[in-house]
Every structure is written in structure tokens, then in C-alpha cells.
């Protein structure tokens, strides 16, 4: 409907009821206008259609499916004794937490407050979650692993899904990318049959062949010639919704994207310089690295160098988020960093690359490049969320051997849309460079080089930092060797192992055990270590 542009217009056209509209108006005061994905999907969902929808990150996908689910439950006056009517599957605990919080925020008051919502995720008490399902939760938000565990081992809990009305799959591409297909297959086979076909909603930032594969898993579908997807018995149709014109850039217009051509030995020093420049109130920076070990190292080192000093009234804090943290710690970090009045740096893995919503992020730094273009889009999508008018920056670190990755990032293979990257620094000489520009560039490199030596000197003095640095380097090399784009990210092209060691605060390349690296490559790494085993002394 072309004239449906606001949540109020949804109410005025009879698409949502007064109770749900009042809750939106009262509890989501910053949400007056519908985003493109909300405008396209909410009426379609409430018309009973099955949806396969994609939209750019930060476009309001969560509310696009939570609102119609709540509207349907309210209209039906759903009872707890009927069991779970809406199931939402999320790839990560953080995304499940976010969906749960949005649903809870909407379901308040005398009428909507009776809608019970349960969160079923790893890290929380399984017994408590089982009890909530057995008592009857209208909406269950779950990660696949924990849900599979509960419904395959407890018939009473499994039977609570006998009246399921709606199955929602969020971040469908990521569920497959992260190896959840076996769990999803088991969940589909284990859920009890329902009298009426379930309404199926699939949401994602991208539509890929893997997404179609997941649609086939849930709906046993074939692709129709008109772009819709039909089940073999024509009972189920999935309508594709892809918002935005074909030539629209995938990243936000207010996002400035840059790269820094940086030797390994200078990486930590450049990062440290950038973060010191960002030390101010009302600024949030996310730093992406490739492993949990790297998160632990950089978080610990930045604390050691007193990047954040509460004794000086420093309000710009350090945060960390990674996969094997205790669930209580992950939740506390997530909740504090996303607070509107929070400022600081979050060092994280790709556990915080998709779906999670951190307001007012204005810098995204990718110290370790992503594995592919889609992951890059998801990472930088943490900035300039939704209709935000706040300007933000994204910076990716690349070595000289990795610069061709910019060609992968610059052009969207599906639409041909182009992104222009600027060089930070600059570190490289440009044609027609003036004497003044050359002096400025060489001065920057000299300062970075000195900072790098000082950081290494500090790292070598502390046993705990050396231990963390060694483990982070091992994880970095193992991860690097597993990359699929071998023409760009090839471990054999790393010819400065001492420089890699320097980036983890180590003065020289240590002897490492790399289980995933081939014997030939391991010998090459050892040879490079021996050839470059020189100490890096501080330049005071």
C-alpha cells in the first residue's frame, strides 16, 4: 500500500489494532515512520503471506516481524494452555536477546502484558527454560542448538509446539553459514505436526543460494518462474521481498569507507593511535578481530597501557565480546555498550557482526579483514543503523599483499553498485606528491614505527601479555590459513613473521603449534621465524 508510511497509517488503514498501535506509539517513541522493510512486510504478514525478505542491515527487520506476530496473538486472545504459537530462530545469543527485548518492550500494559515470551539460548539455565516452555510461552525466541536439545529430549516441551502458528527464521544466511543446517533439519523433523500450515517468515540482510536452500528445508519448495517459491503440493508460497532499488549501495550513505595499507609490525601502533584520537564522550568504536584469543590480547594490552583510566574520570571505556565468554558477561557487555549514554571501544569477533543493534556507533575498525564481502557489509552495518543521520566511518587494515581485496569490496556483484575507498594516512606516495606532503607522510610513518617499538617493549615485560600474544598469534595464523580466498589471503605470502609477532606485542616470532596448517607451510613459517628472529628494541 503506497499510502502506508507510518505506524499510525497502519492503524488508520485497519492493518494493526488500536492496542498494538498504542504500544508502539508509547514504547517506541523514535519509531514514527515505517522503514522500507516494515512497509513492505507488515501488511503482507498480516495478510497471511509467507515471506522471504531481505534488506540492508539496520533497516528495522526485527520489528517488522515482532509487531505482526504480537498483533496476531492479541487478535486471537491466545491462551497459555494453547502452548507456543510463535517460534523465532536466531543464529546467536545476542540476536535472540535483542529480539526478546523488542518483543518484551512491545508486550506491556493490561492487554498485551498477558502475552508471555520465553528466551531459549545457550548459557542460561536449561531447566528454567524448560519450565517456561512447559508452562506455556506464546512466543519462544531460541537459538537452534538449545531448542534442539530441549525438544528432542522432552516430550512435554515438544508438545507445547502443537499449535504453532508462525515460524520466523532470522538471519537465514548466517544460520547456514555457521553450520546450523543439521540442527535445523532435526528441529523441523521433531516439531509436532499442526492442523493448519504454519506461516513461515524468513528475514536476512542478504538473499543467497543458501537462503533458498533453507527455504526448501522449511517449506519443501521449488522456485517458481515469477520469482515466488512454491511447495510441491502448491500449499505453501513464499513471497520474495527485497527492498531498495537494484543499484542502491548496500552500505549507508552517511558511512565513509577507508583502508589503511599497513605492515604487520605497525598494525597495533596504528590501531592504538586511532583509538586515542577517538577518546571522547558520545563516541562508540567497534574493533573486529579474527579470534577470541585476539580479543583477549588487545583488550588486556589496551588496559595495561591505561587506555582507559577511571581514576582520571575517563568515561570512555573498553568492552570485549566473544563466543566463549560466560553468558552473564556477554549479556552485561551487550547491554552496557548499547546504552545510548555509553561511550567506548568494543573489541570483538564476528559474534557482533550481524543482527545486533548498537546505537550511535560512529567508527568500525576491521583490524583483521573479513573472510568475504558479505561479512564486510554486516560488520560496517553496525554503524549508521536504520534511518540514522549520524555520520560514521569504517576502516579496514590490509597488507600490501591483500590490497586486491578492495576490488572485491568496491563492486556489488549482484547490482554493480560501487563503493569508493579512501586511504587513511596516507602511508603510500601519490603521483605528484609535493615535498611538504612527502615530509608529512614520512613523519607519520616514523611516529608509527616508534610507537610500535614502544608497544612491543612494553609487551615483552609482562608474562601475561606474552602468553596472550602468543596464543593470539597462533589463532591468527590458523584462521588465516583457513580463508577461502587464497589468491588474496595466502599464508605463504606472509614473509614477515617477526612483524606478525610485533602486532601481538611480541619482540620475536615464537615457536608455535599450528594444527590446521600443513607440514609444508609449518616448515615455511619456522624458516621465516628463524630468518627474522631479531629483537625489536625500544627507540627512546
C-alpha positions as CSV (number, residue, x, y, z in Angstrom):
1,X,0.0,0.0,0.0
2,X,1.7,3.2,-1.2
3,X,0.0,5.4,1.3
4,X,1.1,3.4,4.3
5,X,4.2,5.3,5.5
6,X,3.8,5.5,9.3
7,X,2.8,3.2,12.2
8,X,-0.2,5.4,12.6
9,X,-1.3,4.8,9.0
10,X,-1.1,1.1,9.7
11,X,-3.7,1.7,12.4
12,X,-5.8,4.1,10.3
13,X,-6.0,1.5,7.5
14,X,-7.0,-1.2,9.9
15,X,-3.8,-3.2,9.4
16,X,-3.0,-3.2,13.1
17,X,-5.4,-2.7,16.0
18,X,-5.5,0.2,18.4
19,X,-3.9,-1.7,21.3
20,X,-0.8,-2.6,19.3
21,X,-0.6,0.9,17.8
22,X,-0.8,2.5,21.2
23,X,2.0,0.3,22.5
24,X,4.2,1.2,19.5
25,X,3.4,4.9,20.0
26,X,4.2,4.8,23.7
27,X,7.1,2.4,23.9
28,X,8.9,3.1,20.6
29,X,8.8,6.9,20.5
30,X,11.6,7.2,18.0
31,X,9.7,4.9,15.5
32,X,7.1,7.0,13.8
33,X,8.0,6.4,10.1
34,X,8.0,2.9,8.7
35,X,11.3,1.7,7.2
36,X,11.2,0.2,3.8
37,X,11.2,-3.4,5.0
38,X,8.5,-2.7,7.6
39,X,6.3,-1.0,5.0
40,X,6.6,-4.0,2.6
41,X,6.4,-6.9,5.0
42,X,4.0,-6.0,7.9
43,X,0.8,-5.7,5.7
44,X,1.9,-8.9,3.8
45,X,2.5,-10.9,7.0
46,X,-0.9,-9.8,8.5
47,X,-2.5,-10.8,5.2
48,X,-1.2,-14.3,5.9
49,X,1.6,-14.5,3.3
50,X,4.8,-16.5,3.8
51,X,7.7,-14.2,3.4
52,X,11.4,-14.4,2.3
53,X,12.6,-10.9,2.9
54,X,16.0,-9.2,2.7
55,X,17.0,-5.6,3.5
56,X,20.2,-3.7,4.4
57,X,21.5,-4.1,7.9
58,X,19.9,-1.8,10.5
59,X,16.7,-1.5,8.5
60,X,14.2,-2.5,11.2
61,X,13.8,-6.2,10.4
62,X,13.2,-7.2,14.0
63,X,10.2,-5.0,14.5
64,X,9.0,-6.0,11.0
65,X,8.2,-9.5,12.3
66,X,7.7,-8.9,16.0
67,X,4.9,-6.4,15.5
68,X,2.7,-8.6,13.3
69,X,3.3,-11.6,15.5
70,X,2.0,-9.7,18.5
71,X,-0.9,-8.3,16.6
72,X,-2.0,-11.8,15.6
73,X,-1.6,-13.1,19.1
74,X,-3.6,-10.2,20.5
75,X,-6.4,-10.7,18.0
76,X,-6.6,-14.4,18.8
77,X,-6.6,-13.7,22.5
78,X,-4.1,-16.6,22.7
79,X,-4.2,-18.6,25.9
80,X,-1.1,-20.1,27.7
81,X,-2.7,-23.5,27.7
82,X,-2.5,-23.5,23.9
83,X,1.3,-23.5,24.1
84,X,3.7,-21.7,21.9
85,X,2.1,-20.0,18.9
86,X,5.2,-18.1,17.5
87,X,8.7,-19.5,17.2
88,X,11.7,-17.3,16.3
89,X,15.0,-18.9,15.5
90,X,18.2,-16.7,15.7
91,X,21.8,-17.6,14.9
92,X,23.3,-16.0,18.0
93,X,22.5,-15.4,21.7
94,X,22.9,-11.7,21.2
95,X,20.4,-11.5,18.3
96,X,18.0,-13.7,20.3
97,X,18.4,-11.3,23.3
98,X,17.7,-8.4,21.0
99,X,14.5,-9.9,19.6
100,X,13.4,-11.0,23.0
101,X,13.9,-7.4,24.3
102,X,11.9,-5.9,21.4
103,X,9.0,-8.3,22.0
104,X,9.0,-7.6,25.7
105,X,9.1,-3.8,25.1
106,X,6.0,-4.2,22.9
107,X,4.1,-6.6,25.1
108,X,3.3,-4.3,28.1
109,X,0.1,-3.0,29.6
110,X,-3.1,-4.6,30.6
111,X,-3.9,-6.3,27.3
112,X,-0.5,-7.1,25.7
113,X,1.2,-7.8,29.0
114,X,-0.6,-11.2,29.1
115,X,1.5,-12.4,26.1
116,X,4.3,-14.5,27.6
117,X,7.7,-14.6,25.9
118,X,10.4,-17.1,26.6
119,X,14.1,-17.0,25.6
120,X,15.8,-20.3,24.9
121,X,19.5,-19.9,24.4
122,X,22.8,-21.4,25.5
123,X,24.5,-20.1,28.6
124,X,21.3,-19.7,30.6
125,X,19.7,-22.4,32.8
126,X,18.3,-25.2,30.7
127,X,15.9,-26.2,33.5
128,X,14.4,-22.7,33.8
129,X,13.9,-22.5,30.0
130,X,12.3,-26.0,30.0
131,X,9.9,-24.9,32.8
132,X,8.9,-21.7,30.9
133,X,8.1,-23.7,27.8
134,X,6.1,-26.2,29.8
135,X,4.0,-23.5,31.5
136,X,3.1,-22.1,28.1
137,X,5.0,-19.3,26.3
138,X,3.2,-17.6,23.5
139,X,6.4,-16.5,21.8
140,X,9.7,-18.5,22.0
141,X,12.9,-16.9,20.8
142,X,15.6,-19.5,20.5
143,X,19.0,-20.4,19.2
144,X,18.9,-23.7,17.3
145,X,21.3,-25.7,19.5
146,X,19.4,-25.2,22.8
147,X,16.0,-25.6,21.2
148,X,17.0,-28.8,19.6
149,X,18.3,-30.1,22.9
150,X,15.0,-29.3,24.7
151,X,12.5,-30.6,22.2
152,X,14.4,-33.8,21.3
153,X,14.7,-34.8,25.0
154,X,11.4,-33.7,26.5
155,X,8.1,-34.8,25.0
156,X,6.1,-32.4,27.2
157,X,8.1,-29.4,25.9
158,X,7.9,-30.7,22.4
159,X,4.1,-31.0,22.6
160,X,3.9,-27.3,23.5
161,X,4.5,-26.5,19.8
162,X,1.5,-28.5,18.6
163,X,-0.5,-25.3,17.9
164,X,2.4,-23.3,16.3
165,X,1.0,-20.6,14.0
166,X,4.2,-18.8,12.9
167,X,7.8,-19.9,12.3
168,X,10.2,-17.0,12.0
169,X,13.8,-17.5,10.9
170,X,16.1,-14.5,11.4
171,X,19.5,-14.1,9.6
172,X,18.7,-17.1,7.5
173,X,22.0,-16.9,5.6
174,X,24.0,-16.9,8.7
175,X,22.3,-19.9,10.2
176,X,23.6,-21.9,7.2
177,X,27.0,-20.2,7.1
178,X,27.6,-21.2,10.7
179,X,26.7,-24.8,10.2
180,X,23.3,-24.9,11.8
181,X,21.7,-26.9,8.9
182,X,21.8,-30.3,10.8
183,X,20.2,-28.7,13.9
184,X,17.5,-27.0,11.7
185,X,16.7,-30.2,9.9
186,X,16.3,-32.0,13.2
187,X,14.1,-29.2,14.6
188,X,11.8,-29.4,11.5
189,X,11.5,-33.2,11.8
190,X,10.9,-33.1,15.6
191,X,8.3,-30.3,15.9
192,X,4.8,-31.8,16.1
193,X,2.5,-31.6,13.1
194,X,-0.1,-28.8,13.2
195,X,-3.7,-28.9,12.0
196,X,-3.1,-25.8,9.7
197,X,0.0,-24.9,7.8
198,X,2.4,-22.7,9.7
199,X,3.1,-19.2,8.4
200,X,6.8,-19.0,7.6
201,X,8.8,-15.8,7.7
202,X,12.4,-15.6,6.7
203,X,14.5,-12.5,7.2
204,X,18.0,-11.7,6.3
205,X,20.4,-9.0,5.2
206,X,21.2,-10.8,2.0
207,X,19.5,-13.4,-0.3
208,X,21.8,-16.1,-1.5
209,X,21.5,-19.7,-2.8
210,X,22.0,-20.8,0.8
211,X,18.9,-18.8,1.8
212,X,16.9,-20.6,-0.9
213,X,18.2,-23.9,0.4
214,X,17.0,-23.0,3.9
215,X,13.6,-22.1,2.5
216,X,13.4,-25.5,0.8
217,X,14.2,-27.1,4.2
218,X,11.3,-25.4,6.0
219,X,8.8,-25.4,3.2
220,X,9.8,-28.2,0.7
221,X,9.8,-25.6,-2.0
222,X,10.6,-25.1,-5.7
223,X,11.3,-21.8,-7.3
224,X,8.5,-20.5,-9.5
225,X,9.2,-18.8,-12.8
226,X,7.8,-15.5,-11.4
227,X,10.3,-15.4,-8.5
228,X,7.9,-16.7,-5.9
229,X,8.6,-20.1,-4.3
230,X,6.1,-22.8,-4.3
231,X,5.8,-26.1,-2.4
232,X,5.5,-29.3,-4.3
233,X,1.8,-29.5,-3.4
234,X,1.2,-25.8,-4.1
235,X,0.1,-25.4,-0.4
236,X,2.9,-23.1,0.5
237,X,4.1,-20.0,-1.3
238,X,7.0,-17.9,-0.2
239,X,6.9,-14.3,-1.5
240,X,10.2,-12.7,-2.0
241,X,10.6,-9.1,-0.8
242,X,13.9,-7.3,-1.4
243,X,13.7,-3.7,-0.5
244,X,15.7,-0.9,-2.2
245,X,16.3,-0.3,-5.9
246,X,18.8,-2.6,-7.7
247,X,21.5,0.0,-7.9
248,X,21.3,1.1,-4.3
249,X,24.6,0.9,-2.4
250,X,24.5,-1.8,0.2
251,X,26.2,0.4,2.9
252,X,24.7,3.5,4.3
253,X,25.1,6.9,2.5
254,X,26.4,8.5,5.7
255,X,29.2,5.9,6.0
256,X,32.7,6.9,4.9
257,X,34.8,3.8,4.0
258,X,38.6,3.8,4.1
259,X,41.5,1.5,4.2
260,X,45.0,1.6,5.7
261,X,47.8,-0.2,3.8
262,X,49.7,-1.3,6.9
263,X,52.7,-3.6,7.5
264,X,52.0,-6.2,10.3
265,X,54.7,-4.6,12.5
266,X,52.7,-1.3,12.5
267,X,49.2,-2.7,13.0
268,X,48.9,-2.3,16.7
269,X,50.5,1.1,16.7
270,X,48.1,2.4,14.1
271,X,45.2,0.9,16.0
272,X,46.4,2.5,19.2
273,X,46.8,5.9,17.5
274,X,43.3,5.7,16.1
275,X,41.7,4.7,19.4
276,X,43.4,7.5,21.3
277,X,42.1,10.0,18.7
278,X,38.6,8.7,19.3
279,X,38.8,9.1,23.1
280,X,35.8,11.3,23.8
281,X,32.3,11.2,25.2
282,X,29.4,10.1,23.0
283,X,31.6,8.1,20.6
284,X,31.4,4.3,20.1
285,X,34.0,2.3,18.2
286,X,33.9,-1.4,17.3
287,X,37.2,-3.2,16.5
288,X,36.8,-6.6,14.7
289,X,39.5,-9.3,15.0
290,X,39.5,-12.9,13.8
291,X,39.6,-14.9,17.1
292,X,38.6,-15.0,20.7
293,X,42.4,-15.1,21.6
294,X,42.9,-11.8,19.7
295,X,40.1,-10.2,21.6
296,X,41.6,-11.2,24.9
297,X,45.0,-9.9,23.9
298,X,44.1,-6.5,22.6
299,X,41.6,-5.9,25.4
300,X,44.2,-6.8,28.0
301,X,47.0,-4.8,26.3
302,X,44.9,-1.7,26.0
303,X,44.1,-1.9,29.7
304,X,47.7,-2.3,30.5
305,X,48.7,0.9,28.6
306,X,45.9,2.7,30.6
307,X,43.9,3.5,27.5
308,X,41.0,3.7,30.0
309,X,41.8,5.3,33.4
310,X,38.8,5.7,35.7
311,X,41.0,7.5,38.2
312,X,41.1,10.4,35.8
313,X,37.4,10.4,35.4
314,X,37.7,8.7,32.0
315,X,34.2,7.8,30.7
316,X,35.5,6.2,27.5
317,X,35.5,2.5,28.4
318,X,36.8,-0.7,27.0
319,X,34.5,-3.6,26.2
320,X,35.0,-7.1,24.9
321,X,32.7,-9.6,23.3
322,X,33.5,-13.1,22.0
323,X,32.0,-16.5,21.7
324,X,33.2,-18.4,24.7
325,X,32.5,-15.7,27.3
326,X,30.1,-16.6,30.1
327,X,26.6,-15.8,29.1
328,X,26.1,-13.4,32.0
329,X,29.3,-11.5,31.0
330,X,28.2,-11.4,27.3
331,X,24.8,-10.1,28.3
332,X,26.2,-7.4,30.6
333,X,28.7,-6.2,27.9
334,X,26.0,-6.2,25.3
335,X,23.5,-4.2,27.4
336,X,26.1,-1.7,28.6
337,X,27.7,-0.9,25.2
338,X,24.3,-0.5,23.5
339,X,23.1,2.1,26.1
340,X,22.6,5.5,24.5
341,X,24.8,7.3,27.0
342,X,27.6,4.7,26.7
343,X,30.9,5.6,25.1
344,X,33.9,3.4,24.4
345,X,35.6,0.7,22.3
346,X,34.3,-2.8,21.8
347,X,36.9,-5.4,20.8
348,X,35.0,-8.3,19.3
349,X,34.9,-11.2,16.9
350,X,32.1,-11.7,14.3
351,X,29.8,-12.7,17.1
352,X,28.8,-8.9,17.0
353,X,28.8,-8.6,13.2
354,X,25.2,-9.4,12.3
355,X,21.9,-8.5,13.6
356,X,22.9,-6.9,16.9
357,X,21.9,-3.3,17.3
358,X,24.3,-0.9,19.0
359,X,23.0,2.7,18.8
360,X,25.3,5.5,17.7
361,X,28.4,3.6,16.6
362,X,30.5,6.0,14.6
363,X,33.7,4.0,13.9
364,X,34.0,0.4,12.7
365,X,37.6,-0.7,12.5
366,X,38.4,-4.1,10.9
367,X,41.9,-4.9,12.2
368,X,41.6,-8.4,10.7
369,X,39.8,-8.3,7.3
370,X,36.6,-10.3,6.9
371,X,36.5,-13.6,5.0
372,X,34.2,-12.2,2.3
373,X,32.2,-9.2,1.1
374,X,29.0,-10.2,2.9
375,X,30.8,-10.3,6.3
376,X,32.3,-6.9,5.5
377,X,28.8,-5.5,4.8
378,X,27.5,-7.0,8.1
379,X,30.4,-5.6,10.1
380,X,30.2,-2.0,8.8
381,X,26.4,-2.2,9.1
382,X,26.8,-1.8,12.9
383,X,27.2,1.9,12.1
384,X,24.6,4.3,10.6
385,X,21.8,2.0,11.7
386,X,18.4,2.4,10.0
387,X,17.4,6.0,9.3
388,X,20.2,7.4,11.3
389,X,21.6,10.8,10.1
390,X,24.7,10.4,12.1
391,X,27.9,10.2,10.0
392,X,30.2,7.3,10.7
393,X,33.5,5.8,9.4
394,X,34.6,2.3,8.5
395,X,38.3,1.4,8.3
396,X,39.9,-1.8,7.1
397,X,43.5,-2.8,7.7
398,X,45.2,-4.5,4.7
399,X,48.8,-5.5,3.9
400,X,50.3,-4.8,0.5
401,X,49.6,-8.5,-0.5
402,X,45.9,-8.1,0.5
403,X,45.1,-4.8,-1.3
404,X,43.4,-6.6,-4.1
405,X,40.6,-7.4,-1.6
406,X,39.5,-3.8,-2.2
407,X,38.4,-4.9,-5.7
408,X,36.1,-7.5,-4.1
409,X,34.6,-4.9,-1.7
410,X,34.2,-2.0,-4.2
411,X,31.7,-3.6,-6.6
412,X,28.5,-5.4,-5.5
413,X,28.5,-8.4,-7.8
414,X,24.6,-8.5,-7.8
415,X,23.8,-4.9,-8.6
416,X,27.0,-3.3,-9.9
417,X,26.8,-0.6,-7.2
418,X,30.2,0.8,-6.5
419,X,31.9,1.9,-3.2
420,X,34.8,4.3,-3.1
421,X,37.5,3.7,-0.6
422,X,39.9,6.4,0.6
423,X,43.4,5.7,2.0
424,X,43.9,6.6,5.7
425,X,47.2,8.2,6.5
426,X,48.4,8.3,3.8
427,X,51.2,5.7,4.0
428,X,51.9,5.4,0.3
429,X,53.4,8.0,-2.0
430,X,51.0,9.5,-4.5
431,X,51.7,10.8,-8.1
432,X,52.7,14.4,-7.9
433,X,53.3,14.3,-4.2
434,X,54.7,17.7,-3.0
435,X,57.8,18.0,-0.7
436,X,55.5,19.1,2.1
437,X,53.2,16.1,1.6
438,X,56.2,13.7,1.5
439,X,57.6,15.1,4.7
440,X,54.2,14.8,6.4
441,X,53.8,11.2,5.2
442,X,57.3,10.1,6.2
443,X,56.8,11.8,9.6
444,X,53.7,9.8,10.2
445,X,55.4,6.6,9.4
446,X,58.3,7.4,11.7
447,X,56.0,8.2,14.6
448,X,54.0,5.0,14.0
449,X,57.3,3.0,13.8
450,X,58.5,4.5,17.1
451,X,55.1,3.8,18.8
452,X,55.2,0.2,17.5
453,X,58.6,-0.4,19.1
454,X,57.5,1.1,22.4
455,X,54.4,-1.1,22.5
456,X,56.5,-4.2,21.8
457,X,58.9,-3.2,24.5
458,X,56.0,-2.9,27.0
459,X,54.6,-6.3,25.9
460,X,57.8,-8.1,26.4
461,X,58.0,-7.0,30.1
462,X,54.7,-8.7,31.1
463,X,54.4,-12.5,31.2
464,X,50.6,-12.5,30.9
465,X,50.7,-10.3,27.8
466,X,53.4,-12.5,26.2
467,X,51.2,-15.5,26.9
468,X,48.1,-13.9,25.4
469,X,50.1,-12.5,22.5
470,X,51.5,-15.9,21.6
471,X,48.0,-17.5,21.7
472,X,46.6,-14.7,19.6
473,X,49.3,-15.1,17.0
474,X,48.7,-18.8,16.8
475,X,45.0,-18.3,16.4
476,X,45.6,-15.6,13.8
477,X,47.8,-17.8,11.6
478,X,45.4,-20.8,12.0
479,X,42.4,-18.6,11.0
480,X,44.4,-17.0,8.1
481,X,45.3,-20.4,6.7
482,X,41.6,-21.4,6.7
483,X,40.5,-18.5,4.5
484,X,38.8,-19.4,1.2
485,X,40.2,-16.5,-1.0
486,X,43.7,-18.0,-1.3
487,X,44.6,-15.7,-4.2
488,X,44.3,-12.8,-1.7
489,X,44.8,-14.2,1.8
490,X,47.6,-16.8,1.4
491,X,49.7,-17.8,4.4
492,X,52.6,-18.4,2.1
493,X,52.6,-14.7,1.2
494,X,53.3,-13.7,4.8
495,X,57.1,-13.1,4.7
496,X,57.5,-11.1,7.9
497,X,56.7,-13.4,10.9
498,X,58.5,-11.0,13.2
499,X,56.2,-8.3,12.0
500,X,53.2,-10.5,12.8
501,X,54.7,-11.2,16.2
502,X,55.1,-7.4,16.7
503,X,51.4,-6.9,16.1
504,X,50.7,-9.1,19.1
505,X,53.2,-7.3,21.3
506,X,56.0,-9.9,20.8
507,X,59.6,-9.0,20.1
508,X,60.3,-12.1,18.1
509,X,58.3,-14.8,16.4
510,X,57.8,-17.7,18.8
511,X,57.7,-21.4,18.1
512,X,54.1,-22.2,17.5
513,X,51.9,-25.3,17.2
514,X,49.6,-24.8,14.3
515,X,47.3,-27.9,14.0
516,X,45.4,-26.7,10.9
517,X,48.4,-25.7,8.9
518,X,50.0,-28.2,6.5
519,X,53.5,-29.6,7.3
520,X,55.0,-27.7,4.3
521,X,53.5,-24.4,5.5
522,X,54.6,-25.0,9.0
523,X,58.2,-25.5,7.8
524,X,57.9,-22.3,5.9
525,X,56.7,-20.5,8.9
526,X,59.5,-21.9,11.0
527,X,62.0,-20.9,8.4
528,X,60.7,-17.3,8.3
529,X,60.8,-17.3,12.1
530,X,64.4,-18.3,12.2
531,X,65.4,-15.9,9.4
532,X,63.8,-13.0,11.1
533,X,64.4,-13.8,14.7
534,X,65.7,-10.4,15.7
535,X,64.8,-8.4,18.8
536,X,62.9,-5.1,18.4
537,X,64.5,-2.7,20.9
538,X,62.6,0.4,22.1
539,X,63.6,3.6,20.5
540,X,63.5,6.1,23.4
